[in-house]
Amino acid sequence: MFRLAWYAVASKPGVLLNEYSEAESQIYKGKAVFSSKEAEADVRVWVEEAQRVVEVTGWGDDHDQLKAYLDEIAQSLESSLKKYQSLPEEDKGKLRRALVAKTCWDKIVFEILNKDSAGAVYFQLAHGREMIIKATEGEDIHALTLTTSGWLSRIEAVPRDEVLPSNIAMELAKKSVEWKKETQDIIARYI
């Protein structure tokens, strides 16, 4: 559910991840905060499995614009959930993996902007790549898997605890935006 809510917010143009946390213990909890240039608003997605709660909260200066934006997100989430529930189990699995990949691409941009270590960026890239491979299993090799492989090789040359050099970071952030678009095309097959 968290990934569907994340997607409902983050698939809009001009949306940037500002903060996230996920705790997977016996009870799942997840939170992500996004900013939207288009809606001039911030949106928080919060999921707590034990309470069976999904909360989408927004704040911004223009109340009417914010309400319209949040209504659009709610409709998108409701539609996606209905489509998800109607999918066969195999397709649900592929969709879940594609949604995880989408979150990885968002996290890469977040980590680059926050000057996180090359190791943290590498992890998100490797995980996103693995999820895309599994999401498109049985199909021809997706171009996205080839370009992510090349980027893994480039990042391996940077010491894990250092920040990526700015030229590599900038190129990778741009590439992540392309991967998000390609991943959204895969997700659109299902929801």
C-alpha positions as CSV (number, residue, x, y, z in Angstrom):
1,M,0.0,0.0,0.0
2,F,2.9,2.4,0.8
3,R,4.4,2.0,-2.6
4,L,1.0,2.7,-4.3
5,A,0.6,5.8,-2.2
6,W,4.2,6.8,-2.9
7,Y,3.5,6.3,-6.6
8,A,0.2,8.3,-6.5
9,V,2.2,11.3,-5.2
10,A,5.6,10.9,-6.9
11,S,4.4,10.1,-10.4
12,K,3.3,13.7,-10.9
13,P,5.6,16.0,-12.8
14,G,7.8,18.3,-10.7
15,V,7.6,16.2,-7.5
16,L,10.7,15.7,-5.5
17,L,11.3,13.5,-2.5
18,N,12.4,15.5,0.6
19,E,12.4,12.8,3.3
20,Y,11.6,9.1,3.8
21,S,11.8,6.4,6.4
22,E,10.6,2.8,6.4
23,A,10.7,0.4,9.4
24,E,10.2,-3.2,8.5
25,S,9.9,-5.1,11.7
26,Q,6.9,-7.2,12.5
27,I,4.7,-4.2,11.8
28,Y,5.4,-2.1,8.7
29,K,5.5,1.7,9.0
30,G,6.5,4.0,6.2
31,K,6.7,7.8,5.7
32,A,7.7,9.9,2.8
33,V,7.5,13.7,2.3
34,F,7.5,15.2,-1.2
35,S,7.4,18.8,-2.6
36,S,5.5,19.7,-5.7
37,K,6.5,22.7,-7.8
38,E,3.3,22.5,-9.8
39,A,1.0,22.5,-6.8
40,E,3.3,24.7,-4.7
41,A,2.7,22.2,-1.9
42,D,4.3,19.6,0.3
43,V,2.7,16.2,0.7
44,R,3.4,13.5,3.4
45,V,2.5,9.9,2.9
46,W,2.3,7.8,6.0
47,V,1.4,4.1,6.3
48,E,1.0,2.0,9.4
49,E,0.1,-1.6,8.8
50,A,-1.1,-2.3,12.4
51,Q,-3.6,0.5,12.3
52,R,-4.5,-0.3,8.6
53,V,-4.0,3.4,8.0
54,V,-2.8,5.3,4.9
55,E,-2.6,9.0,5.4
56,V,-1.9,11.6,2.8
57,T,-1.4,15.1,4.2
58,G,-0.6,18.3,2.4
59,W,0.3,21.8,3.2
60,G,0.7,24.9,1.0
61,D,-0.3,28.6,0.8
62,D,-3.2,28.2,-1.7
63,H,-5.9,26.2,0.0
64,D,-8.0,25.7,-3.1
65,Q,-5.0,24.6,-5.2
66,L,-3.9,22.3,-2.3
67,K,-7.4,20.7,-2.0
68,A,-7.6,20.1,-5.8
69,Y,-4.1,18.5,-5.7
70,L,-4.9,16.2,-2.8
71,D,-8.2,15.2,-4.3
72,E,-6.4,14.2,-7.5
73,I,-3.9,12.1,-5.5
74,A,-6.8,10.5,-3.6
75,Q,-8.6,9.6,-6.8
76,S,-5.4,8.2,-8.3
77,L,-4.7,6.1,-5.3
78,E,-8.2,4.8,-5.1
79,S,-8.1,3.9,-8.8
80,S,-4.7,2.2,-8.5
81,L,-5.8,0.2,-5.5
82,K,-8.9,-1.1,-7.3
83,K,-6.8,-2.1,-10.4
84,Y,-4.1,-3.7,-8.2
85,Q,-6.7,-5.8,-6.3
86,S,-8.1,-7.1,-9.6
87,L,-4.7,-8.3,-10.9
88,P,-3.6,-12.0,-10.9
89,E,-0.9,-12.8,-8.3
90,E,1.9,-12.9,-10.8
91,D,1.1,-9.5,-12.1
92,K,0.7,-8.1,-8.6
93,G,4.3,-9.3,-7.9
94,K,5.6,-7.7,-11.0
95,L,3.8,-4.4,-10.2
96,R,5.2,-4.4,-6.6
97,R,8.7,-4.8,-7.9
98,A,8.3,-2.0,-10.5
99,L,6.9,0.2,-7.7
100,V,10.0,-0.6,-5.5
101,A,12.2,0.3,-8.5
102,K,10.4,3.6,-8.8
103,T,11.0,4.4,-5.2
104,C,14.7,3.6,-5.7
105,W,15.0,6.1,-8.5
106,D,13.4,8.7,-6.3
107,K,15.8,7.9,-3.5
108,I,18.8,8.2,-5.8
109,V,18.0,11.8,-6.6
110,F,17.2,12.4,-2.9
111,E,20.6,10.9,-1.8
112,I,22.5,12.8,-4.5
113,L,20.9,16.1,-3.4
114,N,21.7,15.3,0.2
115,K,25.3,14.4,-0.7
116,D,25.0,10.8,0.7
117,S,27.8,8.3,0.3
118,A,28.5,6.5,-3.0
119,G,27.6,3.3,-1.1
120,A,24.1,4.5,-0.3
121,V,23.5,5.6,-4.0
122,Y,25.0,2.3,-5.2
123,F,22.6,0.3,-3.0
124,Q,19.6,2.1,-4.4
125,L,20.8,1.7,-7.9
126,A,21.5,-2.0,-7.5
127,H,18.2,-2.6,-5.7
128,G,16.2,-0.7,-8.4
129,R,18.0,-2.6,-11.1
130,E,17.2,-6.0,-9.5
131,M,13.5,-5.0,-9.1
132,I,13.2,-4.0,-12.8
133,I,14.8,-7.3,-13.9
134,K,12.2,-9.1,-11.8
135,A,9.3,-6.8,-12.9
136,T,10.0,-7.6,-16.6
137,E,11.0,-11.2,-16.1
138,G,10.0,-13.3,-19.2
139,E,10.2,-10.3,-21.5
140,D,13.1,-9.2,-23.8
141,I,15.9,-7.6,-21.9
142,H,14.7,-4.1,-21.0
143,A,17.1,-1.2,-22.0
144,L,16.9,0.1,-18.4
145,T,18.7,-3.0,-17.1
146,L,21.6,-2.3,-19.4
147,T,22.0,1.3,-18.6
148,T,21.8,0.7,-14.8
149,S,24.5,-2.0,-15.2
150,G,26.8,0.6,-16.8
151,W,26.1,3.0,-13.9
152,L,26.9,0.4,-11.3
153,S,30.3,0.0,-12.9
154,R,30.9,3.7,-12.8
155,I,30.0,4.1,-9.1
156,E,32.1,1.1,-8.1
157,A,35.2,3.1,-8.9
158,V,34.2,5.7,-6.2
159,P,35.1,4.7,-2.6
160,R,31.9,3.7,-0.8
161,D,32.1,6.3,2.0
162,E,32.8,9.2,-0.2
163,V,30.3,11.5,-1.9
164,L,30.0,11.0,-5.7
165,P,32.0,13.5,-7.7
166,S,29.6,16.3,-8.9
167,N,29.9,15.5,-12.6
168,I,28.9,11.9,-12.0
169,A,26.2,12.8,-9.5
170,M,24.6,15.3,-11.9
171,E,24.6,12.8,-14.8
172,L,23.2,10.1,-12.5
173,A,20.4,12.3,-11.2
174,K,19.4,13.1,-14.8
175,K,19.5,9.4,-15.7
176,S,17.4,8.6,-12.7
177,V,14.7,10.8,-14.0
178,E,14.8,8.9,-17.3
179,W,14.6,5.6,-15.4
180,K,11.6,6.9,-13.4
181,K,9.8,7.6,-16.7
182,E,10.6,4.2,-18.1
183,T,9.5,2.5,-14.9
184,Q,6.3,4.5,-14.9
185,D,5.6,3.0,-18.4
186,I,6.0,-0.5,-16.9
187,I,3.7,0.4,-14.0
188,A,1.1,1.8,-16.4
189,R,0.7,-1.7,-17.8
190,Y,-0.9,-2.7,-14.5
191,I,-2.6,0.3,-13.0
